[in-house]
Structure formats: structure tokens, C-alpha cells
Amino acid sequence: LQFKLLWSYWATPSKLLTYQPVKLITEYFGEKLGFYFAWLGHYTKSLFIPSLLGLLVFIFGMATFSFDNPT
């Protein structure tokens, strides 16, 4: 029963961009893996702004590549 509940809330492609149900994960897999998935969700959210900055730097580098003079 918990597997089907976890599947319907988390493991379907339509729920790809929703929050993870950490409580259901903890009940099904245990506290260690529940904590791991909670940490992984927090870590992924915290890397969102640096990834946008990196993408902007990459786009700027590709846009100005033709003006680069080799030394």
C-alpha cells in the first residue's frame, strides 16, 4: 500500500517538478534514506542560482568568442 502511495505522489513523470514527499519516503525506506533525499532536495535547490550564473557566463563566452584575440 505504501509503495503505491509513494508511486502516485512521487515516481511518475507527471510529478517531475513537484516537491518530494519526504515523510512518505522516510516511512517506506527508513530515516537514513529519508534524510538523504531531504538533503539532496535542499542541495539541488541551493545550486539553482549558481547554475543560472554559470549559464549566463557560458552564453556570454560563446557570444564573444569570435572577438577573442589569441595571445
C-alpha positions as protocol buffer text, in pm:
chain_id: "A"
residue {
  index: 1
  type: LEU
  ca { x: 0 y: 0 z: 0 }
}
residue {
  index: 2
  type: GLN
  ca { x: 279 y: 245 z: 84 }
}
residue {
  index: 3
  type: PHE
  ca { x: 459 y: 163 z: -239 }
}
residue {
  index: 4
  type: LYS
  ca { x: 155 y: 253 z: -450 }
}
residue {
  index: 5
  type: LEU
  ca { x: 103 y: 568 z: -244 }
}
residue {
  index: 6
  type: LEU
  ca { x: 468 y: 666 z: -289 }
}
residue {
  index: 7
  type: TRP
  ca { x: 446 y: 585 z: -661 }
}
residue {
  index: 8
  type: SER
  ca { x: 140 y: 804 z: -712 }
}
residue {
  index: 9
  type: TYR
  ca { x: 289 y: 1102 z: -525 }
}
residue {
  index: 10
  type: TRP
  ca { x: 648 y: 1090 z: -642 }
}
residue {
  index: 11
  type: ALA
  ca { x: 762 y: 841 z: -904 }
}
residue {
  index: 12
  type: THR
  ca { x: 550 y: 934 z: -1204 }
}
residue {
  index: 13
  type: PRO
  ca { x: 670 y: 1152 z: -1490 }
}
residue {
  index: 14
  type: SER
  ca { x: 382 y: 1394 z: -1438 }
}
residue {
  index: 15
  type: LYS
  ca { x: 510 y: 1470 z: -1086 }
}
residue {
  index: 16
  type: LEU
  ca { x: 862 y: 1550 z: -1202 }
}
residue {
  index: 17
  type: LEU
  ca { x: 867 y: 1913 z: -1088 }
}
residue {
  index: 18
  type: THR
  ca { x: 673 y: 1876 z: -761 }
}
residue {
  index: 19
  type: TYR
  ca { x: 816 y: 1860 z: -410 }
}
residue {
  index: 20
  type: GLN
  ca { x: 930 y: 1523 z: -286 }
}
residue {
  index: 21
  type: PRO
  ca { x: 714 y: 1362 z: -18 }
}
residue {
  index: 22
  type: VAL
  ca { x: 991 y: 1324 z: 239 }
}
residue {
  index: 23
  type: LYS
  ca { x: 759 y: 1183 z: 504 }
}
residue {
  index: 24
  type: LEU
  ca { x: 639 y: 905 z: 274 }
}
residue {
  index: 25
  type: ILE
  ca { x: 995 y: 832 z: 164 }
}
residue {
  index: 26
  type: THR
  ca { x: 1105 y: 811 z: 527 }
}
residue {
  index: 27
  type: GLU
  ca { x: 818 y: 575 z: 614 }
}
residue {
  index: 28
  type: TYR
  ca { x: 896 y: 347 z: 320 }
}
residue {
  index: 29
  type: PHE
  ca { x: 1276 y: 347 z: 308 }
}
residue {
  index: 30
  type: GLY
  ca { x: 1374 y: 447 z: 663 }
}
residue {
  index: 31
  type: GLU
  ca { x: 1523 y: 751 z: 828 }
}
residue {
  index: 32
  type: LYS
  ca { x: 1866 y: 735 z: 670 }
}
residue {
  index: 33
  type: LEU
  ca { x: 1739 y: 742 z: 313 }
}
residue {
  index: 34
  type: GLY
  ca { x: 1467 y: 991 z: 406 }
}
residue {
  index: 35
  type: PHE
  ca { x: 1734 y: 1227 z: 537 }
}
residue {
  index: 36
  type: TYR
  ca { x: 1943 y: 1166 z: 224 }
}
residue {
  index: 37
  type: PHE
  ca { x: 1656 y: 1262 z: -7 }
}
residue {
  index: 38
  type: ALA
  ca { x: 1574 y: 1567 z: 205 }
}
residue {
  index: 39
  type: TRP
  ca { x: 1939 y: 1678 z: 187 }
}
residue {
  index: 40
  type: LEU
  ca { x: 1952 y: 1610 z: -186 }
}
residue {
  index: 41
  type: GLY
  ca { x: 1643 y: 1825 z: -245 }
}
residue {
  index: 42
  type: HIS
  ca { x: 1791 y: 2109 z: -37 }
}
residue {
  index: 43
  type: TYR
  ca { x: 2127 y: 2084 z: -215 }
}
residue {
  index: 44
  type: THR
  ca { x: 1963 y: 2088 z: -558 }
}
residue {
  index: 45
  type: LYS
  ca { x: 1761 y: 2399 z: -470 }
}
residue {
  index: 46
  type: SER
  ca { x: 2070 y: 2574 z: -335 }
}
residue {
  index: 47
  type: LEU
  ca { x: 2257 y: 2520 z: -664 }
}
residue {
  index: 48
  type: PHE
  ca { x: 1987 y: 2682 z: -878 }
}
residue {
  index: 49
  type: ILE
  ca { x: 2127 y: 3040 z: -869 }
}
residue {
  index: 50
  type: PRO
  ca { x: 2492 y: 2935 z: -930 }
}
residue {
  index: 51
  type: SER
  ca { x: 2377 y: 2726 z: -1226 }
}
residue {
  index: 52
  type: LEU
  ca { x: 2199 y: 3028 z: -1376 }
}
residue {
  index: 53
  type: LEU
  ca { x: 2512 y: 3237 z: -1329 }
}
residue {
  index: 54
  type: GLY
  ca { x: 2722 y: 2968 z: -1497 }
}
residue {
  index: 55
  type: LEU
  ca { x: 2479 y: 2951 z: -1786 }
}
residue {
  index: 56
  type: LEU
  ca { x: 2496 y: 3329 z: -1834 }
}
residue {
  index: 57
  type: VAL
  ca { x: 2877 y: 3323 z: -1829 }
}
residue {
  index: 58
  type: PHE
  ca { x: 2877 y: 3040 z: -2085 }
}
residue {
  index: 59
  type: ILE
  ca { x: 2638 y: 3226 z: -2316 }
}
residue {
  index: 60
  type: PHE
  ca { x: 2848 y: 3543 z: -2285 }
}
residue {
  index: 61
  type: GLY
  ca { x: 3162 y: 3345 z: -2368 }
}
residue {
  index: 62
  type: MET
  ca { x: 3004 y: 3188 z: -2674 }
}
residue {
  index: 63
  type: ALA
  ca { x: 2867 y: 3523 z: -2791 }
}
residue {
  index: 64
  type: THR
  ca { x: 3207 y: 3697 z: -2763 }
}
residue {
  index: 65
  type: PHE
  ca { x: 3417 y: 3404 z: -2889 }
}
residue {
  index: 66
  type: SER
  ca { x: 3463 y: 3550 z: -3237 }
}
residue {
  index: 67
  type: PHE
  ca { x: 3607 y: 3874 z: -3094 }
}
residue {
  index: 68
  type: ASP
  ca { x: 3873 y: 3692 z: -2890 }
}
residue {
  index: 69
  type: ASN
  ca { x: 4234 y: 3764 z: -2985 }
}
residue {
  index: 70
  type: PRO
  ca { x: 4473 y: 3479 z: -2903 }
}
residue {
  index: 71
  type: THR
  ca { x: 4777 y: 3587 z: -2708 }
}
